[in-house]
Amino acid sequence: MSNLRSTKLHVAMFPWFAFGHITPYLHLSNKLTERGHRVSFLLPKGAQAKVEHLSLYPNLIHFYPLLVPSVDRLPPGAETTSDVSLPLRGHLRVAFDQTQDQVQTILSSLKPDFIFFDFSPWMPALAHQIGSKAICYSIVTPATQALKVPTKEKPEDMTVEDFMQPPPGYPPSCVRIKSKDYEIAQLKVFAKALGTDLSLYVRITYGLIRSDALAYRTYHEFEGPYCDYLRQHHAKPVLLTGPVLPKAPATKLDEKWTNWLCNFKQGTVVYCAFGSQNKLQKDQFQELLLGFELCGQPFLVALSTPDGCATIEEAFPEGFEERVKGRGWVYGGWVPQTLILEHPSIGCSVTHCGYGSLWESLFSDCQIVCVPYLGDQIVGARLMVEEHKVAVEVEREDNGWISKESLSKAIISVMDEDSEIAGLVKYNHAKLKEKLTSEGMQERYLDTFIQNLQGLMD
Ligand SMILES: O=c1ccn([C@@H]2O[C@H](COP(=O)(O)OP(=O)(O)O[C@H]3O[C@H](CO)[C@@H](O)[C@H](O)[C@H]3O)[C@@H](O)[C@H]2O)c(=O)[nH]1
């Protein structure tokens, strides 16, 4: 064992061509190289310049740029999901698969000990051919994958109806997909083949089935039963890295934000952001703003400009700016979320429950309101609301619409100090946060993760 522990690993990373995937893979790479291991990182050529500043150990993290082939209907030069609208994502996956020859040439010469991948079901065969182990490293909550383990011989045969029922042996849990039109529509997106491409479900599931081990960015203390269920169902090791959030930036929150936030009492400002991918329709955007207005609290909302509008101001509801002057700020760009969540005036995080934002909200002292959009975000919200009871979820209408009353009601329910639910989620959140932020926990998880990898080596 002591020999194994001193073995320095060489890990290759090949995440899906999306910054939401590349970034967490890079955060893990930093943690591996901090311990003296070596990382070879394969990514689209143009993406390298956008992320290499995140690499903390440039002497141990080596980037290998890939040329993303031009594929029918893909805009020229498209490399990542940021360059491609939702309906064309299937074509990007085709281009992603067509990098296989380049990937094979690079990996065959590197012969890493491990290859981490998520969306390339062909990777395990390639890895085994060159004597590497294939680790399916998922950047979303494992509870999502536990709910959707294939219960038919072929993942292709799974239907949306199959996903509505938890699979046999699924942990006793309230984490479920609800039979509402909106949630069913999200499942359909996941299960439907796009153009010539496999469905996302089939693509991911074959990766899970063929890999040597599964890895997740979570703690057993947060969603242990789902990890255990996956281990049992797939009959292979399930390794946990912990959330691996990057260290808070050394910089302080800019005056632009602090000057405004300082106008408000401690714990009163509602912060809202929906991650890197969500673009709302103008009518839903306006309704949400009216919901913030209605809740009566000060608010800082960072959302992208809705579809079809040139500026964020153009999308404001009639008279909104005047009415909320001095207590509401709607910002149409990128904000320093982790620093904002730490500001003492912030008292509530209204989040889409992307896995990164979910962890950041959990590690803050804010009350949490969940507004999930995509499949894994819905499951993440259920974990927070139904399982751990640390948050509330905004009620949607069957078709997915969120009314101003519904948003405002959810915010008031956690911000009104006299409300029973506010006290309950605050108490549970504080208890869970204490458990998840105990001294040295993240580093211990990473040490164990690496030992487990070393144990997988022949
Ligand atoms: O104005 C902003 C908005 C976001 N962030 C940061 O950007 C990251 C966003 O990550 P995440 O919360 O995971 O959201 P998305 O990028 O939208 O998430 C995509 O990737 C996630 C996995 O990482 C999935 O769970 C989601 O479904 C998928 O939409 C977080 O660290 C935020 O702190 C900012 O700093 N400023």
The ligand as a Gaussian input file, in Angstrom:
#p B3LYP/6-31G(d) Opt

LIG

0 1
 O      -23.122000      35.902000     -13.069000
 C      -22.619000      34.832000     -12.736000
 C      -23.241000      33.564000     -12.980000
 C      -22.585000      32.422000     -12.583000
 N      -21.369000      32.493000     -11.967000
 C      -20.637000      31.264000     -11.592000
 O      -20.715000      30.337000     -12.656000
 C      -20.829000      29.038000     -12.177000
 C      -22.100000      28.461000     -12.823000
 O      -22.103000      27.085000     -12.629000
 P      -23.427000      26.282000     -12.329000
 O      -24.127000      26.819000     -11.164000
 O      -23.058000      24.843000     -12.258000
 O      -24.369000      26.686000     -13.517000
 P      -24.312000      26.428000     -15.110000
 O      -23.012000      26.802000     -15.697000
 O      -25.517000      27.073000     -15.646000
 O      -24.477000      24.871000     -15.090000
 C      -24.331000      23.929000     -16.103000
 O      -23.427000      22.971000     -15.582000
 C      -23.827000      22.431000     -14.313000
 C      -22.760000      21.489000     -13.861000
 O      -21.629000      22.211000     -13.481000
 C      -25.154000      21.727000     -14.419000
 O      -25.574000      21.319000     -13.138000
 C      -26.179000      22.662000     -15.001000
 O      -27.386000      21.964000     -15.226000
 C      -25.698000      23.283000     -16.304000
 O      -26.617000      24.288000     -16.716000
 C      -20.938000      29.134000     -10.666000
 O      -19.688000      28.815000     -10.099000
 C      -21.250000      30.601000     -10.401000
 O      -20.669000      31.105000      -9.219000
 C      -20.772000      33.715000     -11.700000
 O      -19.694000      33.771000     -11.101000
 N      -21.415000      34.839000     -12.109000

